[in-house]
Structure formats: structure tokens, C-alpha cells
């Protein structure tokens, strides 16, 4: 990854984690950072972003072979109301985002499904 893209991703992630940013600004910054990460095939877990930038993590939530209507609606709630992205993969939902957002999204998913 070249330095310009690396710096851009760092700045976007800092903005997304900034407490002074509005929710719309933070969401837009996170979406743009995720877009750059995907487009340039960046392994963000292997990168040293710096202390100011929170880590982006991926957590897999087992949902089973047949995904019920309730589990799909709960996943929609996570994607729409938390700063995470969800990716369906066979029998699990991969939730990607900042560490604290992913942890909270996983907790809420299990709570709502339960």
C-alpha cells in the first residue's frame, strides 16, 4: 500500500472515531475508509495504524445453515444502527468495524435473537 492511501485511511479512521464528529460525518468517514480498504485489498489487521486510530476487527457470528427471518432482521439492525458492516458467509455473519462497535453489535445481535 502506498503512503498516500495509508495516510488517507488513517485520517478517515481517526475522523470516524472522533468524538467531535457528527454521526453522519463519522459514518461517511468509516464507509470511505472501508471502501478504500476493499478497493486496494488492504489487510488492515496487519497494518500499524497508530495509537490514535482504533483497530478494525472482524467477528464471525454463527447463525446456522438456515438463516431465519428474525436473524436477518437483527443483522439489518446491526448494519443500520451501529457503525459496522455485515457480510453473509455460508453459516455465519461477519461483522466488520471498530473494535468497540463490533463487540457491542455482537452482544446486541445475541440479545435480540435470544
C-alpha positions in Angstrom: 0.0 0.0 0.0 1.4 3.4 -0.9 1.9 6.1 1.7 -0.9 8.3 0.3 -3.5 5.7 0.6 -2.2 4.7 4.0 -2.4 8.3 5.3 -5.9 8.7 3.8 -7.2 5.6 5.6 -5.6 6.7 8.9 -7.2 10.1 8.6 -10.6 8.7 7.8 -10.4 6.2 10.7 -9.4 9.0 13.1 -12.4 11.1 11.9 -14.7 8.1 12.3 -13.5 7.6 15.9 -13.5 11.3 16.8 -16.0 12.3 19.5 -16.4 15.8 17.9 -17.6 14.4 14.6 -21.3 14.2 13.9 -22.7 10.7 13.5 -23.2 11.4 9.7 -19.5 12.5 9.4 -18.3 9.5 11.3 -20.4 7.1 9.3 -19.3 8.6 6.0 -15.6 8.5 7.0 -15.9 4.9 8.1 -17.7 3.9 4.8 -15.0 5.7 2.8 -12.2 4.0 4.7 -13.8 0.6 4.3 -14.2 1.3 0.5 -10.5 2.2 0.2 -9.5 -0.9 2.2 -11.6 -3.1 0.0 -10.5 -1.5 -3.3 -6.8 -1.7 -2.5 -7.1 -5.1 -0.8 -5.5 -3.9 2.4 -5.1 -6.3 5.3 -5.9 -3.7 8.0 -5.3 -6.1 10.8 -1.6 -6.4 9.7 -1.1 -2.6 9.5 0.2 -0.5 12.3 -2.2 2.4 12.1 -1.0 4.2 15.2 -2.2 4.8 18.8 -4.8 7.4 17.8 -6.6 5.0 15.5 -8.7 2.3 16.9 -8.3 -1.2 15.5 -10.7 -2.5 12.9 -11.7 -6.1 13.6 -13.9 -8.8 12.1 -16.0 -11.0 14.3 -17.9 -14.0 12.9 -21.3 -14.7 14.4 -22.6 -18.3 13.8 -26.2 -18.2 12.6 -26.6 -21.8 11.3 -27.3 -23.2 7.8 -30.8 -21.8 7.6 -31.0 -18.1 8.5 -34.3 -17.2 10.0 -36.3 -14.1 9.3 -35.5 -12.8 12.8 -31.8 -13.3 12.4 -31.8 -11.4 9.1 -33.8 -8.5 10.6 -31.4 -8.4 13.6 -28.4 -8.3 11.2 -30.2 -5.4 9.4 -30.4 -3.6 12.7 -26.7 -4.0 13.3 -25.8 -2.7 9.9 -28.2 0.2 10.0 -27.8 1.4 13.6 -24.2 0.5 14.5 -21.1 1.6 12.7 -20.4 -1.9 11.3 -20.7 -3.7 8.1 -22.1 -7.2 7.8 -21.1 -9.9 5.3 -23.0 -13.1 5.0 -20.8 -16.1 4.6 -22.4 -19.6 4.5 -23.4 -20.3 8.1 -22.1 -17.1 9.7 -22.4 -13.3 9.6 -19.0 -11.5 9.6 -19.3 -8.1 11.3 -16.5 -5.6 10.5 -15.9 -2.3 12.1 -14.1 -0.6 15.1 -13.4 -3.0 18.0 -15.9 -1.5 20.4 -18.7 -1.2 17.8 -18.2 -4.9 16.7 -18.3 -6.0 20.3 -21.5 -4.1 21.0 -23.1 -5.3 17.7 -22.3 -8.9 18.6 -23.8 -8.5 22.0 -27.0 -6.8 20.7 -27.4 -9.5 17.9 -27.3 -12.3 20.5 -29.6 -10.4 22.8 -32.2 -9.7 20.1 -32.1 -13.2 18.7 -32.4 -14.7 22.2 
